[in-house]
């Protein structure tokens, strides 16, 4: 299911009256919303060079798929976690059908567009020669390198190129969020203003949650030209703000230490709160006489928080504190066992609460024998704060700019701490490491290799620290590849016969059953973590609800078809080539499946 199909389906559910045989009747649309349509060129909007092309790229379908890599994985057969190596635009498109409305929290740390980092080049239709002329991005053997290039501030479309990169990815990410899901995006001042406006367009201004300031440094940078830049931003949006729950943060020991029991109240420790309110309510204007006879009146323009009757009840219940001598201005006793079990998060996150860049580097060094490999990684405590605020224990988390894989590490760590079962999907481009870098010297040829190794080492460390817990510290690795099925191209008069000949067998020669299996799962809208077992050369797949699917990808016979039908799966998928041109067998299989109420697909 591509992005356009998703939007049309959603629109048809909301406004079926504007559709005529699957097409939008724009005249009906204009009649319904005539008072709300504008074509004024001076209307308020965010616009930039290449925006129309960015939307075209968003709507373009992908011919890619995800191919499993068990040898690079940890606990491939049992884990619920996923790591995908590949360009994230295509990966997001591949995931649309299977993970639509499935992700509770997305965190991304995209390029900040400082002038020294890279943005993705999404013009995938450039041929090799054209790309070479424009960017020089070829390796020594003449092969095309990765689809990104440096975005210098001297570039005339500096902000535009960054926005063109972000727009389609955010739209696709929004589709994957659950209705009560949220996205957090790390950014600094280079693109904060543009990102906020872009998110208003993609998610809706009404779904803005908060712009959080994260104190990323613990001391001033005294060689800064103007001000020491000690913070980054976390911009947070909801899929649907009315559905979102931002949770309370756990109470700290420091907060609880403020509660004492000065009068040995059997209800336990308490702290005192102001009895005065800031405005004047007539019901709260009266004189209070304390136990030692001192009288108190509210100041001019203010009043007591409760009525005189309610105050008397609170005194009788020992919920008013007059001080040790019994003559102070009265205050309300707030008991620790009666306050909410947590505290509201604030929009300023201090480094002593959520960590800083140096702490993040230290975390990596502990895992990689003294090396960090990343300039500005994010600390575990920062990611854990986001997870605590926005996820439940069984939720799915996505990070499609995985980098140093802090998100994956944080998910596993938090699960160990609170007995959760959160799962992650991390996506990272195999960006080549510089040959002079410490990462390259250590054997890491690209960033994705570092990401995967961090998850392996973090999982091992967590398992050692929590030996009595059954934790999912594994992850399935997939790589973005071409489809294992040949792709139809619009034929010309000259190549029509060649195209038809290619599709006598739609499979590519190198296609293997295990690889085809996961491509078909994605086509069926099943998740990459669906339970799979192989029995008598049949792949049996169970979805989240327990429904079974049978995939016959290696051999086919009358007896095998009978066995499959007797198991009553929901769907059966097989390959046309396995019938070996036996049309009678194929027709009989279709009739038997239909009689058994089983959906039957032949590829």
matplotlib code that plots the C-alpha trace (Angstrom):
import matplotlib.pyplot as plt

x = [0.0, 1.6, 1.2, -1.3, -3.5, -3.5, -4.6, -7.3, -8.7, -8.7, -10.4, -13.0, -13.9, -14.3, -15.9, -17.5, -19.8, -16.9, -16.0, -17.3, -16.2, -12.9, -12.2, -12.4, -15.2, -13.5, -16.7, -18.5, -15.5, -15.7, -19.4, -18.9, -16.0, -16.4, -16.1, -12.8, -10.9, -8.2, -6.0, -4.6, -0.8, -0.2, -1.8, 0.2, 2.2, 5.7, 7.2, 10.6, 12.5, 11.7, 8.7, 6.5, 9.3, 9.5, 5.8, 6.2, 9.0, 6.7, 4.0, 6.4, 6.3, 9.4, 10.6, 12.7, 12.2, 13.8, 16.1, 16.8, 20.4, 20.3, 24.1, 24.3, 21.4, 21.1, 18.4, 16.8, 14.1, 12.8, 13.5, 10.9, 13.4, 14.5, 17.5, 17.3, 20.3, 19.3, 18.2, 15.4, 13.0, 12.6, 12.6, 9.7, 7.8, 8.4, 7.0, 3.8, 1.4, 2.7, 3.3, 0.6, -0.8, 1.5, 4.3, 3.7, 6.9, 9.2, 12.5, 14.8, 18.1, 18.4, 21.3, 21.2, 22.2, 25.1, 26.8, 29.3, 26.9, 25.0, 21.5, 20.0, 19.7, 16.3, 16.5, 16.9, 16.1, 19.4, 21.5, 25.1, 26.7, 24.4, 25.0, 28.8, 28.7, 26.6, 28.2, 31.2, 29.9, 31.6, 33.9, 37.3, 35.5, 33.0, 30.1, 27.5, 28.0, 25.3, 22.4, 23.5, 25.8, 27.2, 24.9, 27.2, 25.9, 27.2, 24.6, 21.8, 19.2, 20.7, 17.4, 15.4, 17.5, 17.2, 13.4, 13.1, 14.9, 12.7, 9.2, 8.5, 10.1, 7.9, 4.8, 5.6, 6.5, 3.2, 1.4, 3.2, 2.3, -0.7, -3.5, -2.1, 1.5, 4.1, 7.3, 10.3, 12.8, 16.3, 17.4, 19.4, 19.0, 20.2, 16.8, 14.6, 12.4, 12.0, 11.3, 8.6, 6.8, 7.3, 5.8, 2.9, 2.2, 2.7, 1.2, -1.1, -0.5, -3.2, -1.1, 2.0, 2.8, 5.9, 9.3, 11.7, 15.1, 17.7, 20.8, 23.4, 26.5, 27.4, 29.7, 30.0, 32.1, 34.3, 35.7, 32.3, 32.0, 28.9, 27.1, 27.9, 25.4, 24.6, 21.3, 19.5, 15.8, 13.4, 10.3, 7.3, 4.2, 1.3, -0.6, -3.8, -3.3, -6.8, -5.7, -2.2, -1.2, 2.0, 2.8, 4.1, 7.7, 8.7, 9.1, 12.8, 14.3, 14.9, 11.2, 10.2, 12.8, 10.8, 8.1, 8.4, 6.2, 6.5, 3.5, 3.8, 0.6, -0.3, -1.0, 2.8, 5.1, 3.7, 4.6, 2.7, 1.0, -0.2, -3.8, -4.1, -5.4, -4.2, -7.6, -10.5, -13.5, -16.0, -16.6, -12.9, -12.9, -13.0, -10.8, -8.9, -8.1, -5.1, -4.7, -2.6, -5.2, -3.4, -5.8, -5.1, -7.0, -6.3, -4.3, -6.2, -7.4, -6.9, -8.8, -8.4, -8.5, -11.5, -14.7, -15.0, -17.0, -14.5, -11.7, -13.3, -13.6, -9.9, -8.9, -10.9, -9.2, -5.7, -5.1, -4.1, -0.6, -0.3, 3.4, 5.2, 4.0, 0.4, 0.3, 1.6, -0.4, -2.3, -1.1, -2.6, -0.9, -0.3, 0.5, 3.0, 0.7, -2.1, -0.2, -0.1, 2.5, 4.7, 5.3, 4.5, 7.5, 8.6, 9.9, 13.5, 15.5, 18.7, 21.8, 21.9, 18.5, 18.8, 22.5, 24.7, 26.8, 29.9, 28.0, 26.8, 30.3, 31.4, 28.7, 30.0, 33.6, 32.6, 31.2, 33.9, 37.1, 37.7, 36.4, 33.3, 33.2, 30.5, 30.9, 27.5, 25.7, 22.7, 22.8, 20.7, 19.0, 17.6, 16.0, 14.7, 13.0, 11.2, 10.3, 9.0, 6.8, 5.3, 5.3, 3.7, 5.6, 4.5, 4.8, 6.8, 9.4, 10.9, 14.2, 14.9, 18.1, 19.6, 23.2, 24.9, 21.8, 21.1, 17.4, 17.8, 20.1, 17.6, 14.7, 16.5, 17.8, 14.4, 12.8, 15.4, 14.6, 10.8, 10.1, 8.8, 8.5, 9.0, 10.3, 12.3, 12.8, 16.0, 17.0, 20.5, 22.0, 25.3, 27.2, 30.8, 33.3, 36.3, 39.4, 41.3, 38.7, 39.1, 36.0, 37.4, 40.7, 38.7, 37.1, 33.8, 33.4, 30.1, 27.9, 25.4, 28.1, 28.8, 25.1, 24.6, 27.7, 26.6, 23.3, 25.1, 27.4, 24.7, 22.5, 25.2, 26.0, 22.4, 22.0, 25.0, 23.7, 20.2, 21.0, 17.7, 15.5, 14.3, 15.1, 14.8, 18.3, 18.3, 17.5, 16.6, 18.8, 17.4, 19.0, 17.2, 17.6, 16.0, 12.8, 13.2, 10.6, 11.2, 9.7, 7.5, 8.8, 6.7, 7.7, 8.5, 7.8, 11.4, 11.5, 8.0, 8.9, 11.9, 9.7, 7.1, 9.9, 11.3, 7.9, 7.6, 9.2, 8.8, 11.4, 15.0, 17.6, 19.2, 15.9, 16.1, 13.0, 13.8, 14.3, 11.1, 9.3, 9.8, 9.0, 5.7, 5.0, 5.4, 3.1, 0.5, 0.8, 2.3, 5.0, 8.7, 8.4, 5.5, 6.1, 7.4, 8.0, 9.0, 7.4, 7.4, 8.7, 5.8, 6.3, 3.6, 3.2, 1.1, 0.1, -0.6, -4.1, -3.0, -4.3, -2.2, -0.8, 0.8, 3.5, 4.6, 7.8, 9.9, 7.8, 4.2, 2.2, -1.4, -0.6, 1.1, -1.9, -4.3, -2.2, -2.3, -6.0, -6.7, -4.9, -7.4, -5.1, -6.5, -4.4, -2.2, 0.5, 2.5, 4.6, 3.3, 6.5, 5.9, 3.0, 5.4, 2.8, 0.2, -2.9, -5.2, -3.4, -3.5, -7.2, -8.0, -6.0, -8.0, -11.3, -10.3, -9.1, -12.3, -14.5, -12.5, -12.9, -9.2, -7.8, -5.4, -2.6, -0.3, 2.8]
y = [0.0, 3.2, 6.6, 7.9, 4.8, 5.3, 9.0, 8.1, 5.4, 7.8, 10.5, 8.1, 7.1, 10.8, 12.1, 9.3, 11.9, 13.5, 10.2, 9.0, 5.5, 5.7, 9.2, 12.5, 14.7, 18.1, 20.0, 18.3, 19.0, 22.7, 22.8, 21.3, 23.6, 26.7, 29.0, 27.3, 27.2, 29.8, 30.3, 33.6, 33.6, 35.7, 33.1, 31.9, 28.8, 27.3, 27.1, 26.4, 25.3, 21.7, 21.2, 19.9, 17.4, 16.3, 15.5, 13.6, 11.5, 10.9, 9.4, 7.4, 3.7, 1.7, -1.5, -2.4, -5.1, -6.3, -9.3, -11.2, -11.5, -14.2, -14.4, -10.8, -11.1, -12.2, -14.7, -14.3, -16.9, -15.6, -11.8, -9.2, -6.4, -5.3, -3.6, -2.5, -1.5, 0.7, 4.1, 5.1, 6.7, 3.3, 1.5, 3.6, 2.9, -0.8, -0.8, 1.1, -1.8, -4.0, -1.3, 1.2, 2.6, 0.4, 2.5, 4.2, 6.4, 7.5, 9.2, 10.5, 12.4, 13.6, 15.6, 19.1, 20.8, 22.5, 22.9, 20.1, 17.2, 15.4, 15.3, 12.6, 12.9, 11.4, 11.8, 8.1, 8.3, 10.0, 7.7, 6.9, 9.3, 12.2, 11.5, 11.4, 14.7, 16.4, 14.9, 12.8, 10.2, 7.2, 4.7, 3.6, 0.9, 3.2, 2.1, 4.6, 5.4, 6.2, 8.5, 11.5, 14.4, 17.4, 20.3, 23.4, 26.7, 28.3, 26.3, 28.5, 26.1, 25.2, 25.0, 23.8, 20.7, 19.8, 20.3, 18.2, 15.4, 15.6, 16.1, 12.7, 10.9, 12.7, 12.0, 8.3, 8.2, 9.7, 6.9, 4.4, 6.1, 4.8, 7.2, 7.8, 7.8, 10.6, 11.6, 13.3, 15.0, 16.2, 19.4, 22.6, 26.2, 25.6, 24.1, 24.3, 27.1, 25.3, 22.0, 23.4, 24.8, 21.6, 19.5, 21.9, 21.0, 17.3, 16.6, 19.6, 22.6, 21.3, 18.2, 20.1, 18.7, 20.6, 22.0, 20.7, 22.3, 19.7, 20.9, 18.9, 20.4, 20.6, 23.7, 26.8, 26.8, 29.8, 30.0, 30.5, 33.5, 35.0, 32.7, 29.2, 26.9, 24.5, 23.1, 21.3, 21.0, 18.0, 18.8, 16.6, 16.1, 13.7, 11.8, 12.8, 15.0, 14.2, 10.5, 11.1, 10.4, 11.9, 10.0, 11.3, 11.0, 8.9, 10.8, 11.3, 10.7, 14.4, 15.2, 12.6, 13.9, 17.1, 15.2, 15.0, 14.0, 16.9, 15.9, 12.0, 11.8, 8.1, 8.7, 9.2, 11.9, 15.1, 18.5, 21.8, 23.8, 27.4, 27.9, 31.2, 31.6, 34.4, 36.0, 36.9, 34.6, 35.9, 32.4, 32.4, 35.7, 35.0, 35.2, 32.1, 31.7, 29.4, 27.0, 29.6, 32.3, 34.2, 35.5, 35.6, 37.2, 36.8, 39.8, 42.5, 41.1, 37.5, 34.8, 31.4, 28.4, 26.8, 27.9, 28.3, 25.1, 23.1, 24.6, 23.4, 19.9, 19.9, 21.1, 18.3, 15.8, 17.1, 18.4, 21.9, 22.8, 25.8, 25.5, 24.0, 26.8, 26.6, 30.2, 30.4, 31.2, 27.9, 25.6, 22.5, 19.2, 17.1, 13.5, 11.6, 8.5, 10.7, 12.6, 11.3, 8.7, 10.9, 14.4, 16.3, 16.6, 20.1, 21.5, 22.1, 18.9, 19.5, 17.5, 16.1, 14.5, 13.2, 13.2, 15.2, 14.6, 13.7, 11.1, 9.6, 9.4, 7.7, 5.1, 4.2, 4.1, 1.6, -0.7, -0.1, -0.4, 3.3, 4.5, 6.5, 6.8, 9.5, 13.2, 13.9, 10.7, 10.9, 9.6, 6.7, 8.7, 11.1, 8.3, 6.6, 9.9, 9.9, 6.3, 6.7, 9.7, 8.2, 4.4, 1.5, -1.7, -3.6, -0.8, -0.6, 2.1, 3.3, 5.2, 5.6, 7.7, 5.1, 6.3, 5.0, 2.9, 4.6, 4.1, 0.3, 0.3, 2.4, 0.1, -3.0, -1.2, 0.2, -3.3, -4.7, -2.1, -2.1, -5.7, -4.2, -5.8, -2.8, -3.6, -1.5, -1.0, 0.8, 1.9, 3.1, 3.9, 2.1, 5.4, 4.7, 5.5, 7.7, 5.6, 7.8, 7.4, 5.2, 3.4, 2.3, 1.3, -0.8, -2.7, -0.8, -0.1, 1.8, 3.4, 0.5, -1.9, 0.2, 0.4, -3.4, -4.0, -1.5, -3.4, -6.7, -5.5, -3.6, -6.6, -8.8, -6.3, -6.0, -9.8, -10.0, -7.2, -8.9, -12.6, -13.6, -12.0, -13.4, -10.4, -10.0, -8.7, -10.0, -8.3, -9.5, -7.8, -7.0, -5.2, -3.1, -4.8, -4.9, -7.0, -10.7, -10.5, -8.9, -5.5, -4.6, -1.6, 0.4, -1.3, 0.4, -1.1, -2.3, -4.1, -5.4, -8.9, -8.8, -7.6, -10.4, -13.0, -11.8, -12.5, -16.1, -16.6, -13.5, -14.6, -13.3, -16.1, -15.3, -15.3, -17.7, -19.1, -17.4, -14.1, -14.4, -15.3, -12.0, -10.0, -11.8, -11.2, -7.5, -7.7, -9.4, -6.8, -9.1, -8.0, -9.0, -10.6, -12.9, -16.5, -18.7, -22.4, -24.6, -28.0, -30.3, -27.5, -25.2, -22.0, -21.7, -18.1, -17.0, -13.3, -11.4, -12.7, -16.4, -16.7, -19.0, -18.4, -21.0, -20.2, -22.8, -21.4, -24.5, -27.4, -28.2, -31.4, -32.6, -34.3, -31.1, -29.0, -31.5, -31.3, -27.5, -27.3, -29.7, -27.3, -24.5, -21.5, -18.1, -17.6, -19.7, -18.2, -20.0, -19.4, -19.8, -21.5, -24.4, -25.5, -26.2, -25.2, -27.6, -25.4, -28.2, -28.5, -24.8, -24.6, -27.5, -25.8, -22.6, -24.5, -26.5, -23.4, -21.6, -24.5, -24.5, -20.7, -20.1, -17.1, -18.3, -16.1, -17.2, -15.0]
z = [0.0, -1.1, 0.5, -2.1, -1.6, 2.1, 1.7, -0.8, 1.6, 4.5, 2.4, 1.1, 4.7, 5.7, 2.5, 0.4, -1.3, -3.2, -4.9, -8.2, -9.2, -7.2, -8.7, -6.8, -8.1, -7.6, -8.4, -5.5, -3.3, -4.2, -3.5, -0.1, 0.9, -1.3, 1.7, 2.8, -0.5, -1.3, -4.3, -3.1, -3.8, -0.7, 1.7, 4.7, 3.8, 3.9, 0.4, -0.9, -4.1, -5.0, -2.8, -5.6, -6.5, -2.8, -2.9, -6.2, -4.6, -1.7, -4.0, -6.1, -5.4, -4.6, -6.2, -3.2, -0.5, 2.7, 2.6, 5.8, 7.1, 9.8, 10.0, 11.1, 13.5, 17.1, 18.0, 14.5, 15.0, 18.3, 18.6, 18.1, 17.4, 13.9, 12.4, 8.7, 6.8, 3.9, 2.6, 4.9, 2.3, 0.5, 3.8, 5.1, 1.9, 2.2, 5.7, 4.9, 4.5, 7.3, 9.9, 9.1, 12.4, 14.5, 16.0, 19.4, 19.5, 16.7, 17.6, 14.9, 15.0, 11.4, 9.9, 11.6, 8.3, 9.8, 6.4, 7.2, 7.3, 4.5, 3.2, 1.1, -2.6, -3.5, -7.2, -7.8, -11.5, -12.4, -14.4, -13.4, -15.8, -14.8, -11.1, -11.7, -13.5, -10.7, -7.6, -8.4, -6.0, -7.5, -5.9, -7.4, -9.5, -11.0, -8.8, -7.5, -3.9, -1.4, -2.2, -0.1, -0.5, 1.4, 1.7, 2.0, 3.4, 0.2, -1.7, -3.0, -1.8, 1.5, 3.5, 0.6, 0.1, 3.7, 3.6, 0.4, 2.3, 5.4, 3.9, 2.3, 5.3, 7.8, 5.8, 5.6, 9.3, 10.2, 8.5, 10.7, 14.0, 16.0, 16.6, 20.1, 18.9, 19.0, 17.2, 18.8, 16.5, 17.6, 16.0, 16.6, 15.5, 12.0, 11.0, 14.1, 12.6, 9.3, 11.0, 13.2, 10.2, 8.2, 11.0, 11.2, 7.6, 7.9, 11.3, 11.7, 13.8, 16.2, 16.9, 18.2, 21.7, 22.9, 21.9, 24.6, 25.4, 26.1, 27.9, 26.0, 27.6, 31.3, 31.1, 29.0, 25.8, 26.4, 22.9, 21.4, 19.2, 20.7, 23.1, 24.2, 22.6, 25.4, 24.2, 21.4, 20.8, 20.8, 18.8, 19.6, 17.6, 17.9, 15.3, 17.0, 20.1, 21.5, 21.8, 23.3, 26.9, 28.1, 31.2, 34.5, 35.4, 38.4, 41.6, 42.5, 46.0, 46.2, 45.8, 48.4, 50.8, 51.2, 53.0, 56.8, 59.7, 62.2, 64.3, 64.0, 61.9, 61.5, 57.8, 57.3, 56.0, 54.5, 53.3, 53.8, 51.0, 50.8, 52.0, 50.2, 46.7, 44.4, 43.7, 46.0, 46.5, 49.0, 50.4, 51.4, 53.3, 57.0, 60.1, 61.3, 65.0, 65.6, 68.5, 70.5, 69.9, 67.0, 64.4, 60.7, 57.8, 54.1, 52.6, 50.6, 47.2, 48.2, 50.1, 51.7, 49.4, 51.1, 52.7, 56.5, 56.7, 54.7, 56.8, 60.0, 58.6, 57.6, 61.1, 62.6, 60.3, 61.3, 57.7, 58.7, 60.1, 62.3, 62.9, 66.0, 68.3, 66.9, 65.8, 62.3, 59.2, 58.5, 55.7, 54.1, 54.9, 51.7, 52.4, 50.2, 50.1, 48.6, 45.9, 42.3, 41.7, 39.5, 38.3, 35.1, 32.7, 32.0, 28.7, 30.0, 30.3, 32.4, 31.8, 35.3, 34.7, 31.1, 30.3, 28.0, 24.9, 26.8, 28.8, 25.6, 24.3, 27.5, 27.1, 23.7, 24.9, 27.6, 24.9, 22.2, 24.3, 24.6, 21.2, 20.6, 16.8, 16.8, 17.4, 19.0, 20.1, 22.3, 25.9, 27.1, 29.8, 27.1, 25.2, 28.3, 29.3, 26.0, 26.3, 29.8, 28.8, 25.7, 25.7, 27.5, 28.2, 25.1, 22.5, 19.3, 18.8, 15.5, 14.7, 11.0, 11.6, 13.9, 14.0, 17.1, 17.9, 21.3, 20.7, 20.5, 23.5, 25.5, 24.7, 25.9, 29.0, 30.0, 29.5, 31.8, 34.5, 34.4, 33.0, 29.8, 26.4, 24.2, 20.7, 18.3, 14.5, 13.7, 10.2, 9.2, 5.9, 5.3, 5.1, 4.3, 7.1, 6.3, 5.7, 8.2, 11.0, 14.0, 13.1, 9.7, 11.3, 13.8, 10.9, 10.5, 6.9, 7.3, 10.0, 9.9, 11.0, 14.1, 14.9, 14.7, 16.8, 19.5, 19.8, 20.1, 22.8, 24.7, 24.7, 26.0, 28.7, 29.8, 29.9, 32.2, 34.5, 34.7, 34.8, 36.4, 33.7, 30.4, 28.1, 24.4, 23.5, 20.0, 16.7, 13.1, 10.5, 7.1, 4.2, 1.6, -1.8, -5.2, -5.3, -5.8, -8.5, -11.9, -12.3, -15.2, -17.2, -19.6, -22.9, -26.2, -29.6, -29.7, -26.3, -25.9, -26.8, -24.5, -21.6, -22.2, -22.4, -19.0, -17.4, -18.4, -15.0, -12.8, -10.3, -10.5, -10.9, -7.5, -5.6, -2.6, -0.8, 2.6, 0.9, -1.1, 2.1, 3.7, 0.6, 0.4, 4.0, 3.4, 0.4, 2.5, 5.2, 7.7, 10.1, 9.8, 13.2, 12.3, 13.5, 10.7, 10.6, 7.7, 7.4, 4.4, 2.2, 3.2, 5.1, 7.8, 9.0, 12.0, 12.4, 15.6, 15.9, 15.3, 11.7, 9.5, 6.0, 3.9, 1.4, -1.1, -2.6, -3.3, -4.7, -5.4, -5.9, -5.5, -2.2, -0.9, -1.9, -0.1, 3.1, 3.0, 2.4, 5.2, 7.6, 6.7, 6.5, 5.8, 2.6, 0.4, -1.7, -4.3, -7.4, -11.0, -12.0, -9.6, -11.7, -14.6, -17.2, -15.8, -16.2, -15.1, -11.8, -11.3, -12.1, -9.8, -7.0, -7.4, -7.3, -4.2, -2.4, -3.3, -2.1, 1.2, 1.7, 1.4, -0.4, -3.1, -4.7, -7.5, -8.1]

ax = plt.figure().add_subplot(projection="3d")
ax.plot(x, y, z, "-o")
ax.set_aspect("equal")
plt.show()
